[in-house]
């Protein structure tokens, strides 16, 4: 039974490997309010947040990371699939935030 469990875990990891990424980055032009800002925030301030990425079809956990204090985060080398991204404030100041139907961007090598 253990051999089956181990092979399942290995194959599951391979399924989600690819040349794409998800991430929250600082705005390209911080002075422009229309510039996209993907950083993790709590009460509209960049913060350390736990980010969980689930593959949408199977709900399998693909990544579990923490953002840096400036709110930026990145999950690299994932497949071009649809994901659910959860942002969790572990300090409990606010409820979690969910982004559904998220598609990753290609990694630039």
Backbone as XML, in Angstrom:
<?xml version="1.0"?>
<chain id="A" units="angstrom">
  <residue number="1" name="UNK">
    <atom name="N" x="0.819" y="-1.202" z="0.000"/>
    <atom name="CA" x="0.000" y="0.000" z="0.000"/>
    <atom name="C" x="0.861" y="1.264" z="0.000"/>
  </residue>
  <residue number="2" name="UNK">
    <atom name="N" x="1.934" y="1.280" z="0.761"/>
    <atom name="CA" x="2.783" y="2.465" z="0.798"/>
    <atom name="C" x="3.386" y="2.783" z="-0.563"/>
  </residue>
  <residue number="3" name="UNK">
    <atom name="N" x="3.778" y="1.779" z="-1.307"/>
    <atom name="CA" x="4.361" y="2.013" z="-2.633"/>
    <atom name="C" x="3.359" y="2.707" z="-3.535"/>
  </residue>
  <residue number="4" name="UNK">
    <atom name="N" x="2.079" y="2.345" z="-3.434"/>
    <atom name="CA" x="1.056" y="2.997" z="-4.242"/>
    <atom name="C" x="0.902" y="4.455" z="-3.840"/>
  </residue>
  <residue number="5" name="UNK">
    <atom name="N" x="0.867" y="4.734" z="-2.524"/>
    <atom name="CA" x="0.740" y="6.104" z="-2.053"/>
    <atom name="C" x="1.914" y="6.947" z="-2.542"/>
  </residue>
  <residue number="6" name="UNK">
    <atom name="N" x="3.119" y="6.404" z="-2.443"/>
    <atom name="CA" x="4.310" y="7.144" z="-2.868"/>
    <atom name="C" x="4.279" y="7.448" z="-4.360"/>
  </residue>
  <residue number="7" name="UNK">
    <atom name="N" x="3.919" y="6.466" z="-5.175"/>
    <atom name="CA" x="3.883" y="6.705" z="-6.612"/>
    <atom name="C" x="2.808" y="7.723" z="-6.966"/>
  </residue>
  <residue number="8" name="UNK">
    <atom name="N" x="1.710" y="7.732" z="-6.216"/>
    <atom name="CA" x="0.659" y="8.713" z="-6.472"/>
    <atom name="C" x="1.176" y="10.122" z="-6.196"/>
  </residue>
  <residue number="9" name="UNK">
    <atom name="N" x="1.889" y="10.286" z="-5.097"/>
    <atom name="CA" x="2.415" y="11.606" z="-4.758"/>
    <atom name="C" x="3.407" y="12.092" z="-5.814"/>
  </residue>
  <residue number="10" name="UNK">
    <atom name="N" x="4.257" y="11.207" z="-6.282"/>
    <atom name="CA" x="5.224" y="11.588" z="-7.308"/>
    <atom name="C" x="4.511" y="11.979" z="-8.597"/>
  </residue>
  <residue number="11" name="UNK">
    <atom name="N" x="3.561" y="11.150" z="-9.039"/>
    <atom name="CA" x="2.882" y="11.457" z="-10.297"/>
    <atom name="C" x="2.063" y="12.738" z="-10.167"/>
  </residue>
  <residue number="12" name="UNK">
    <atom name="N" x="1.498" y="12.980" z="-8.989"/>
    <atom name="CA" x="0.721" y="14.194" z="-8.771"/>
    <atom name="C" x="1.609" y="15.434" z="-8.930"/>
  </residue>
  <residue number="13" name="UNK">
    <atom name="N" x="2.824" y="15.373" z="-8.411"/>
    <atom name="CA" x="3.745" y="16.501" z="-8.524"/>
    <atom name="C" x="4.112" y="16.766" z="-9.981"/>
  </residue>
  <residue number="14" name="UNK">
    <atom name="N" x="4.293" y="15.700" z="-10.748"/>
    <atom name="CA" x="4.672" y="15.854" z="-12.149"/>
    <atom name="C" x="3.546" y="16.486" z="-12.967"/>
  </residue>
  <residue number="15" name="UNK">
    <atom name="N" x="2.308" y="16.164" z="-12.642"/>
    <atom name="CA" x="1.156" y="16.693" z="-13.383"/>
    <atom name="C" x="1.166" y="18.213" z="-13.406"/>
  </residue>
  <residue number="16" name="UNK">
    <atom name="N" x="1.543" y="18.831" z="-12.306"/>
    <atom name="CA" x="1.446" y="20.277" z="-12.191"/>
    <atom name="C" x="2.728" y="21.011" z="-12.568"/>
  </residue>
  <residue number="17" name="UNK">
    <atom name="N" x="3.736" y="20.314" z="-13.049"/>
    <atom name="CA" x="4.977" y="20.970" z="-13.450"/>
    <atom name="C" x="4.833" y="21.549" z="-14.838"/>
  </residue>
  <residue number="18" name="UNK">
    <atom name="N" x="5.386" y="22.717" z="-15.057"/>
    <atom name="CA" x="5.304" y="23.343" z="-16.365"/>
    <atom name="C" x="6.163" y="24.588" z="-16.426"/>
  </residue>
  <residue number="19" name="UNK">
    <atom name="N" x="5.946" y="25.384" z="-17.447"/>
    <atom name="CA" x="6.752" y="26.582" z="-17.689"/>
    <atom name="C" x="5.941" y="27.852" z="-17.458"/>
  </residue>
  <residue number="20" name="UNK">
    <atom name="N" x="5.082" y="27.818" z="-16.430"/>
    <atom name="CA" x="4.217" y="28.964" z="-16.141"/>
    <atom name="C" x="4.365" y="29.365" z="-14.682"/>
  </residue>
  <residue number="21" name="UNK">
    <atom name="N" x="3.850" y="30.554" z="-14.327"/>
    <atom name="CA" x="3.936" y="31.014" z="-12.942"/>
    <atom name="C" x="2.699" y="31.820" z="-12.560"/>
  </residue>
  <residue number="22" name="UNK">
    <atom name="N" x="2.457" y="31.895" z="-11.275"/>
    <atom name="CA" x="1.477" y="32.800" z="-10.686"/>
    <atom name="C" x="2.236" y="33.679" z="-9.713"/>
  </residue>
  <residue number="23" name="UNK">
    <atom name="N" x="1.832" y="34.912" z="-9.561"/>
    <atom name="CA" x="2.513" y="35.765" z="-8.605"/>
    <atom name="C" x="1.828" y="37.089" z="-8.404"/>
  </residue>
  <residue number="24" name="UNK">
    <atom name="N" x="2.139" y="37.688" z="-7.294"/>
    <atom name="CA" x="1.660" y="39.024" z="-6.982"/>
    <atom name="C" x="2.844" y="39.952" z="-6.961"/>
  </residue>
  <residue number="25" name="UNK">
    <atom name="N" x="2.854" y="40.906" z="-7.864"/>
    <atom name="CA" x="4.000" y="41.806" z="-7.995"/>
    <atom name="C" x="3.600" y="43.244" z="-7.708"/>
  </residue>
  <residue number="26" name="UNK">
    <atom name="N" x="4.594" y="44.061" z="-7.447"/>
    <atom name="CA" x="4.379" y="45.485" z="-7.258"/>
    <atom name="C" x="3.960" y="46.121" z="-8.577"/>
  </residue>
  <residue number="27" name="UNK">
    <atom name="N" x="3.239" y="47.234" z="-8.529"/>
    <atom name="CA" x="2.846" y="47.890" z="-9.777"/>
    <atom name="C" x="4.063" y="48.374" z="-10.560"/>
  </residue>
  <residue number="28" name="UNK">
    <atom name="N" x="3.978" y="48.309" z="-11.882"/>
    <atom name="CA" x="5.070" y="48.781" z="-12.738"/>
    <atom name="C" x="5.303" y="50.270" z="-12.544"/>
  </residue>
  <residue number="29" name="UNK">
    <atom name="N" x="4.222" y="51.018" z="-12.347"/>
    <atom name="CA" x="4.306" y="52.462" z="-12.130"/>
    <atom name="C" x="3.554" y="52.798" z="-10.846"/>
  </residue>
  <residue number="30" name="UNK">
    <atom name="N" x="4.243" y="52.803" z="-9.689"/>
    <atom name="CA" x="3.551" y="53.032" z="-8.411"/>
    <atom name="C" x="2.790" y="54.353" z="-8.331"/>
  </residue>
  <residue number="31" name="UNK">
    <atom name="N" x="3.184" y="55.333" z="-9.110"/>
    <atom name="CA" x="2.506" y="56.618" z="-9.097"/>
    <atom name="C" x="1.199" y="56.630" z="-9.882"/>
  </residue>
  <residue number="32" name="UNK">
    <atom name="N" x="0.981" y="55.610" z="-10.694"/>
    <atom name="CA" x="-0.222" y="55.540" z="-11.529"/>
    <atom name="C" x="-1.241" y="54.612" z="-10.866"/>
  </residue>
  <residue number="33" name="UNK">
    <atom name="N" x="-2.403" y="55.131" z="-10.431"/>
    <atom name="CA" x="-3.388" y="54.269" z="-9.769"/>
    <atom name="C" x="-3.984" y="53.200" z="-10.691"/>
  </residue>
  <residue number="34" name="UNK">
    <atom name="N" x="-3.829" y="53.340" z="-12.013"/>
    <atom name="CA" x="-4.344" y="52.352" z="-12.957"/>
    <atom name="C" x="-3.355" y="51.212" z="-13.213"/>
  </residue>
  <residue number="35" name="UNK">
    <atom name="N" x="-2.141" y="51.321" z="-12.686"/>
    <atom name="CA" x="-1.130" y="50.275" z="-12.872"/>
    <atom name="C" x="-1.503" y="49.071" z="-12.006"/>
  </residue>
  <residue number="36" name="UNK">
    <atom name="N" x="-1.584" y="47.849" z="-12.600"/>
    <atom name="CA" x="-1.985" y="46.669" z="-11.820"/>
    <atom name="C" x="-1.072" y="46.414" z="-10.627"/>
  </residue>
  <residue number="37" name="UNK">
    <atom name="N" x="-1.691" y="46.096" z="-9.493"/>
    <atom name="CA" x="-0.967" y="45.818" z="-8.258"/>
    <atom name="C" x="-1.443" y="44.463" z="-7.737"/>
  </residue>
  <residue number="38" name="UNK">
    <atom name="N" x="-0.611" y="43.430" z="-7.868"/>
    <atom name="CA" x="-1.011" y="42.086" z="-7.478"/>
    <atom name="C" x="-0.510" y="41.655" z="-6.117"/>
  </residue>
  <residue number="39" name="UNK">
    <atom name="N" x="-0.014" y="42.584" z="-5.325"/>
    <atom name="CA" x="0.533" y="42.227" z="-4.022"/>
    <atom name="C" x="-0.559" y="41.776" z="-3.062"/>
  </residue>
  <residue number="40" name="UNK">
    <atom name="N" x="-0.158" y="40.909" z="-2.120"/>
    <atom name="CA" x="-1.068" y="40.498" z="-1.054"/>
    <atom name="C" x="-1.244" y="41.675" z="-0.099"/>
  </residue>
  <residue number="41" name="UNK">
    <atom name="N" x="-2.488" y="41.895" z="0.295"/>
    <atom name="CA" x="-2.774" y="43.032" z="1.174"/>
    <atom name="C" x="-3.713" y="42.619" z="2.294"/>
  </residue>
  <residue number="42" name="UNK">
    <atom name="N" x="-3.568" y="43.296" z="3.428"/>
    <atom name="CA" x="-4.501" y="43.184" z="4.542"/>
    <atom name="C" x="-4.902" y="44.598" z="4.899"/>
  </residue>
  <residue number="43" name="UNK">
    <atom name="N" x="-6.205" y="44.851" z="4.889"/>
    <atom name="CA" x="-6.736" y="46.196" z="5.138"/>
    <atom name="C" x="-6.069" y="47.219" z="4.216"/>
  </residue>
  <residue number="44" name="UNK">
    <atom name="N" x="-5.909" y="46.840" z="2.966"/>
    <atom name="CA" x="-5.353" y="47.658" z="1.885"/>
    <atom name="C" x="-3.890" y="48.048" z="2.082"/>
  </residue>
  <residue number="45" name="UNK">
    <atom name="N" x="-3.175" y="47.315" z="2.922"/>
    <atom name="CA" x="-1.739" y="47.545" z="3.122"/>
    <atom name="C" x="-0.991" y="46.260" z="2.775"/>
  </residue>
  <residue number="46" name="UNK">
    <atom name="N" x="0.124" y="46.337" z="2.013"/>
    <atom name="CA" x="0.903" y="45.124" z="1.731"/>
    <atom name="C" x="1.256" y="44.409" z="3.042"/>
  </residue>
  <residue number="47" name="UNK">
    <atom name="N" x="1.145" y="43.081" z="3.025"/>
    <atom name="CA" x="1.354" y="42.329" z="4.258"/>
    <atom name="C" x="1.823" y="40.909" z="3.962"/>
  </residue>
  <residue number="48" name="UNK">
    <atom name="N" x="2.324" y="40.248" z="5.011"/>
    <atom name="CA" x="2.664" y="38.833" z="4.914"/>
    <atom name="C" x="1.357" y="38.051" z="4.981"/>
  </residue>
  <residue number="49" name="UNK">
    <atom name="N" x="1.103" y="37.261" z="3.940"/>
    <atom name="CA" x="-0.131" y="36.489" z="3.817"/>
    <atom name="C" x="0.232" y="35.086" z="3.354"/>
  </residue>
  <residue number="50" name="UNK">
    <atom name="N" x="-0.497" y="34.102" z="3.821"/>
    <atom name="CA" x="-0.307" y="32.729" z="3.336"/>
    <atom name="C" x="-1.090" y="32.575" z="2.036"/>
  </residue>
  <residue number="51" name="UNK">
    <atom name="N" x="-0.416" y="32.130" z="0.994"/>
    <atom name="CA" x="-1.020" y="31.940" z="-0.323"/>
    <atom name="C" x="-1.085" y="30.441" z="-0.596"/>
  </residue>
  <residue number="52" name="UNK">
    <atom name="N" x="-2.274" y="29.935" z="-0.894"/>
    <atom name="CA" x="-2.437" y="28.521" z="-1.261"/>
    <atom name="C" x="-2.995" y="28.475" z="-2.673"/>
  </residue>
  <residue number="53" name="UNK">
    <atom name="N" x="-2.388" y="27.644" z="-3.508"/>
    <atom name="CA" x="-2.817" y="27.488" z="-4.900"/>
    <atom name="C" x="-3.358" y="26.075" z="-5.068"/>
  </residue>
  <residue number="54" name="UNK">
    <atom name="N" x="-4.600" y="25.977" z="-5.514"/>
    <atom name="CA" x="-5.259" y="24.694" z="-5.744"/>
    <atom name="C" x="-5.537" y="24.526" z="-7.230"/>
  </residue>
  <residue number="55" name="UNK">
    <atom name="N" x="-5.317" y="23.326" z="-7.751"/>
    <atom name="CA" x="-5.712" y="23.039" z="-9.126"/>
    <atom name="C" x="-7.232" y="22.952" z="-9.126"/>
  </residue>
  <residue number="56" name="UNK">
    <atom name="N" x="-7.858" y="23.686" z="-10.003"/>
    <atom name="CA" x="-9.297" y="23.872" z="-9.921"/>
    <atom name="C" x="-10.115" y="22.597" z="-10.107"/>
  </residue>
  <residue number="57" name="UNK">
    <atom name="N" x="-9.764" y="21.768" z="-11.047"/>
    <atom name="CA" x="-10.581" y="20.586" z="-11.352"/>
    <atom name="C" x="-10.562" y="19.561" z="-10.220"/>
  </residue>
  <residue number="58" name="UNK">
    <atom name="N" x="-9.379" y="19.293" z="-9.662"/>
    <atom name="CA" x="-9.243" y="18.247" z="-8.639"/>
    <atom name="C" x="-9.167" y="18.798" z="-7.220"/>
  </residue>
  <residue number="59" name="UNK">
    <atom name="N" x="-8.980" y="20.110" z="-7.078"/>
    <atom name="CA" x="-8.790" y="20.772" z="-5.791"/>
    <atom name="C" x="-7.494" y="20.315" z="-5.101"/>
  </residue>
  <residue number="60" name="UNK">
    <atom name="N" x="-6.565" y="19.767" z="-5.862"/>
    <atom name="CA" x="-5.278" y="19.339" z="-5.312"/>
    <atom name="C" x="-4.437" y="20.564" z="-4.955"/>
  </residue>
  <residue number="61" name="UNK">
    <atom name="N" x="-3.754" y="20.494" z="-3.828"/>
    <atom name="CA" x="-2.863" y="21.572" z="-3.412"/>
    <atom name="C" x="-1.624" y="21.557" z="-4.285"/>
  </residue>
  <residue number="62" name="UNK">
    <atom name="N" x="-1.362" y="22.660" z="-4.969"/>
    <atom name="CA" x="-0.206" y="22.775" z="-5.857"/>
    <atom name="C" x="0.926" y="23.520" z="-5.155"/>
  </residue>
  <residue number="63" name="UNK">
    <atom name="N" x="0.594" y="24.541" z="-4.373"/>
    <atom name="CA" x="1.627" y="25.317" z="-3.680"/>
    <atom name="C" x="1.048" y="25.958" z="-2.427"/>
  </residue>
  <residue number="64" name="UNK">
    <atom name="N" x="1.924" y="26.169" z="-1.462"/>
    <atom name="CA" x="1.574" y="26.840" z="-0.213"/>
    <atom name="C" x="2.767" y="27.713" z="0.139"/>
  </residue>
  <residue number="65" name="UNK">
    <atom name="N" x="2.647" y="29.023" z="-0.052"/>
    <atom name="CA" x="3.769" y="29.945" z="0.158"/>
    <atom name="C" x="3.312" y="31.122" z="1.014"/>
  </residue>
  <residue number="66" name="UNK">
    <atom name="N" x="4.282" y="31.860" z="1.508"/>
    <atom name="CA" x="3.984" y="33.113" z="2.219"/>
    <atom name="C" x="4.525" y="34.268" z="1.397"/>
  </residue>
  <residue number="67" name="UNK">
    <atom name="N" x="3.758" y="35.337" z="1.376"/>
    <atom name="CA" x="4.246" y="36.533" z="0.689"/>
    <atom name="C" x="5.327" y="37.184" z="1.538"/>
  </residue>
  <residue number="68" name="UNK">
    <atom name="N" x="6.155" y="37.986" z="0.908"/>
    <atom name="CA" x="7.162" y="38.741" z="1.655"/>
    <atom name="C" x="6.468" y="39.942" z="2.311"/>
  </residue>
  <residue number="69" name="UNK">
    <atom name="N" x="7.147" y="40.640" z="3.203"/>
    <atom name="CA" x="6.512" y="41.766" z="3.897"/>
    <atom name="C" x="5.961" y="42.849" z="2.964"/>
  </residue>
  <residue number="70" name="UNK">
    <atom name="N" x="6.528" y="42.972" z="1.762"/>
    <atom name="CA" x="5.993" y="43.965" z="0.826"/>
    <atom name="C" x="4.796" y="43.430" z="0.029"/>
  </residue>
  <residue number="71" name="UNK">
    <atom name="N" x="4.342" y="42.201" z="0.347"/>
    <atom name="CA" x="3.162" y="41.622" z="-0.289"/>
    <atom name="C" x="3.424" y="40.850" z="-1.569"/>
  </residue>
  <residue number="72" name="UNK">
    <atom name="N" x="4.654" y="40.831" z="-2.052"/>
    <atom name="CA" x="4.940" y="40.112" z="-3.301"/>
    <atom name="C" x="5.068" y="38.622" z="-3.030"/>
  </residue>
  <residue number="73" name="UNK">
    <atom name="N" x="4.708" y="37.818" z="-4.026"/>
    <atom name="CA" x="4.793" y="36.363" z="-3.927"/>
    <atom name="C" x="4.870" y="35.772" z="-5.323"/>
  </residue>
  <residue number="74" name="UNK">
    <atom name="N" x="5.355" y="34.521" z="-5.414"/>
    <atom name="CA" x="5.476" y="33.873" z="-6.716"/>
    <atom name="C" x="5.485" y="32.357" z="-6.560"/>
  </residue>
  <residue number="75" name="UNK">
    <atom name="N" x="4.780" y="31.682" z="-7.459"/>
    <atom name="CA" x="4.804" y="30.220" z="-7.565"/>
    <atom name="C" x="5.214" y="29.923" z="-8.997"/>
  </residue>
  <residue number="76" name="UNK">
    <atom name="N" x="6.377" y="29.308" z="-9.166"/>
    <atom name="CA" x="6.940" y="29.077" z="-10.498"/>
    <atom name="C" x="6.844" y="27.619" z="-10.917"/>
  </residue>
  <residue number="77" name="UNK">
    <atom name="N" x="7.040" y="27.419" z="-12.221"/>
    <atom name="CA" x="7.124" y="26.089" z="-12.837"/>
    <atom name="C" x="5.863" y="25.250" z="-12.630"/>
  </residue>
  <residue number="78" name="UNK">
    <atom name="N" x="4.711" y="25.880" z="-12.903"/>
    <atom name="CA" x="3.449" y="25.151" z="-12.827"/>
    <atom name="C" x="2.864" y="25.010" z="-14.226"/>
  </residue>
  <residue number="79" name="UNK">
    <atom name="N" x="1.910" y="24.120" z="-14.356"/>
    <atom name="CA" x="1.288" y="23.842" z="-15.651"/>
    <atom name="C" x="0.270" y="24.925" z="-16.012"/>
  </residue>
  <residue number="80" name="UNK">
    <atom name="N" x="-0.030" y="25.023" z="-17.292"/>
    <atom name="CA" x="-1.017" y="25.980" z="-17.791"/>
    <atom name="C" x="-2.415" y="25.384" z="-17.603"/>
  </residue>
  <residue number="81" name="UNK">
    <atom name="N" x="-2.906" y="25.456" z="-16.367"/>
    <atom name="CA" x="-4.223" y="24.956" z="-15.989"/>
    <atom name="C" x="-4.974" y="26.067" z="-15.273"/>
  </residue>
  <residue number="82" name="UNK">
    <atom name="N" x="-6.202" y="25.804" z="-14.887"/>
    <atom name="CA" x="-6.971" y="26.777" z="-14.113"/>
    <atom name="C" x="-6.778" y="26.480" z="-12.625"/>
  </residue>
  <residue number="83" name="UNK">
    <atom name="N" x="-6.591" y="27.549" z="-11.849"/>
    <atom name="CA" x="-6.303" y="27.415" z="-10.431"/>
    <atom name="C" x="-7.260" y="28.265" z="-9.600"/>
  </residue>
  <residue number="84" name="UNK">
    <atom name="N" x="-7.323" y="27.924" z="-8.326"/>
    <atom name="CA" x="-7.961" y="28.749" z="-7.310"/>
    <atom name="C" x="-6.829" y="29.244" z="-6.415"/>
  </residue>
  <residue number="85" name="UNK">
    <atom name="N" x="-6.774" y="30.544" z="-6.163"/>
    <atom name="CA" x="-5.734" y="31.120" z="-5.314"/>
    <atom name="C" x="-6.403" y="31.665" z="-4.054"/>
  </residue>
  <residue number="86" name="UNK">
    <atom name="N" x="-5.931" y="31.184" z="-2.906"/>
    <atom name="CA" x="-6.462" y="31.621" z="-1.619"/>
    <atom name="C" x="-5.428" y="32.488" z="-0.919"/>
  </residue>
  <residue number="87" name="UNK">
    <atom name="N" x="-5.851" y="33.612" z="-0.411"/>
    <atom name="CA" x="-5.000" y="34.470" z="0.404"/>
    <atom name="C" x="-5.532" y="34.447" z="1.822"/>
  </residue>
  <residue number="88" name="UNK">
    <atom name="N" x="-4.718" y="33.987" z="2.771"/>
    <atom name="CA" x="-5.171" y="33.810" z="4.149"/>
    <atom name="C" x="-4.362" y="34.677" z="5.100"/>
  </residue>
  <residue number="89" name="UNK">
    <atom name="N" x="-5.055" y="35.523" z="5.855"/>
    <atom name="CA" x="-4.408" y="36.341" z="6.879"/>
    <atom name="C" x="-4.324" y="35.502" z="8.139"/>
  </residue>
  <residue number="90" name="UNK">
    <atom name="N" x="-3.139" y="34.941" z="8.401"/>
    <atom name="CA" x="-2.992" y="34.047" z="9.542"/>
    <atom name="C" x="-3.102" y="34.750" z="10.881"/>
  </residue>
  <residue number="91" name="UNK">
    <atom name="N" x="-2.997" y="36.081" z="10.890"/>
    <atom name="CA" x="-3.185" y="36.828" z="12.132"/>
    <atom name="C" x="-4.671" y="36.971" z="12.463"/>
  </residue>
  <residue number="92" name="UNK">
    <atom name="N" x="-5.545" y="36.669" z="11.517"/>
    <atom name="CA" x="-6.983" y="36.699" z="11.761"/>
    <atom name="C" x="-7.623" y="38.073" z="11.752"/>
  </residue>
  <residue number="93" name="UNK">
    <atom name="N" x="-6.966" y="39.045" z="11.146"/>
    <atom name="CA" x="-7.540" y="40.392" z="11.096"/>
    <atom name="C" x="-8.681" y="40.493" z="10.102"/>
  </residue>
  <residue number="94" name="UNK">
    <atom name="N" x="-8.599" y="39.708" z="9.013"/>
    <atom name="CA" x="-9.644" y="39.732" z="7.980"/>
    <atom name="C" x="-9.904" y="38.308" z="7.492"/>
  </residue>
  <residue number="95" name="UNK">
    <atom name="N" x="-11.033" y="38.111" z="6.843"/>
    <atom name="CA" x="-11.340" y="36.816" z="6.236"/>
    <atom name="C" x="-10.433" y="36.576" z="5.040"/>
  </residue>
  <residue number="96" name="UNK">
    <atom name="N" x="-10.326" y="35.323" z="4.625"/>
    <atom name="CA" x="-9.535" y="34.971" z="3.459"/>
    <atom name="C" x="-10.118" y="35.552" z="2.183"/>
  </residue>
  <residue number="97" name="UNK">
    <atom name="N" x="-9.275" y="35.678" z="1.176"/>
    <atom name="CA" x="-9.703" y="36.157" z="-0.141"/>
    <atom name="C" x="-9.483" y="35.028" z="-1.144"/>
  </residue>
  <residue number="98" name="UNK">
    <atom name="N" x="-10.415" y="34.897" z="-2.082"/>
    <atom name="CA" x="-10.349" y="33.825" z="-3.069"/>
    <atom name="C" x="-10.410" y="34.411" z="-4.469"/>
  </residue>
  <residue number="99" name="UNK">
    <atom name="N" x="-9.501" y="33.954" z="-5.330"/>
    <atom name="CA" x="-9.559" y="34.265" z="-6.760"/>
    <atom name="C" x="-9.765" y="32.941" z="-7.484"/>
  </residue>
  <residue number="100" name="UNK">
    <atom name="N" x="-10.837" y="32.860" z="-8.261"/>
    <atom name="CA" x="-11.194" y="31.625" z="-8.951"/>
    <atom name="C" x="-10.903" y="31.757" z="-10.442"/>
  </residue>
  <residue number="101" name="UNK">
    <atom name="N" x="-10.715" y="30.630" z="-11.104"/>
    <atom name="CA" x="-10.469" y="30.579" z="-12.557"/>
    <atom name="C" x="-9.210" y="31.353" z="-12.946"/>
  </residue>
  <residue number="102" name="UNK">
    <atom name="N" x="-8.160" y="31.238" z="-12.165"/>
    <atom name="CA" x="-6.904" y="31.957" z="-12.415"/>
    <atom name="C" x="-6.044" y="31.130" z="-13.370"/>
  </residue>
  <residue number="103" name="UNK">
    <atom name="N" x="-5.533" y="31.783" z="-14.412"/>
    <atom name="CA" x="-4.606" y="31.142" z="-15.363"/>
    <atom name="C" x="-3.215" y="31.733" z="-15.150"/>
  </residue>
  <residue number="104" name="UNK">
    <atom name="N" x="-2.169" y="30.889" z="-15.159"/>
    <atom name="CA" x="-0.812" y="31.386" z="-14.962"/>
    <atom name="C" x="-0.254" y="32.051" z="-16.221"/>
  </residue>
  <residue number="105" name="UNK">
    <atom name="N" x="0.797" y="32.820" z="-16.025"/>
    <atom name="CA" x="1.496" y="33.477" z="-17.137"/>
    <atom name="C" x="2.722" y="32.653" z="-17.502"/>
  </residue>
  <residue number="106" name="UNK">
    <atom name="N" x="3.160" y="32.728" z="-18.769"/>
    <atom name="CA" x="4.379" y="32.003" z="-19.156"/>
    <atom name="C" x="5.609" y="32.609" z="-18.486"/>
  </residue>
  <residue number="107" name="UNK">
    <atom name="N" x="6.533" y="31.742" z="-18.083"/>
    <atom name="CA" x="7.787" y="32.209" z="-17.508"/>
    <atom name="C" x="8.680" y="32.681" z="-18.643"/>
  </residue>
  <residue number="108" name="UNK">
    <atom name="N" x="9.361" y="33.790" z="-18.427"/>
    <atom name="CA" x="10.307" y="34.312" z="-19.414"/>
    <atom name="C" x="11.688" y="33.822" z="-19.016"/>
  </residue>
  <residue number="109" name="UNK">
    <atom name="N" x="12.310" y="33.069" z="-19.908"/>
    <atom name="CA" x="13.630" y="32.504" z="-19.584"/>
    <atom name="C" x="14.736" y="33.356" z="-20.149"/>
  </residue>
</chain>
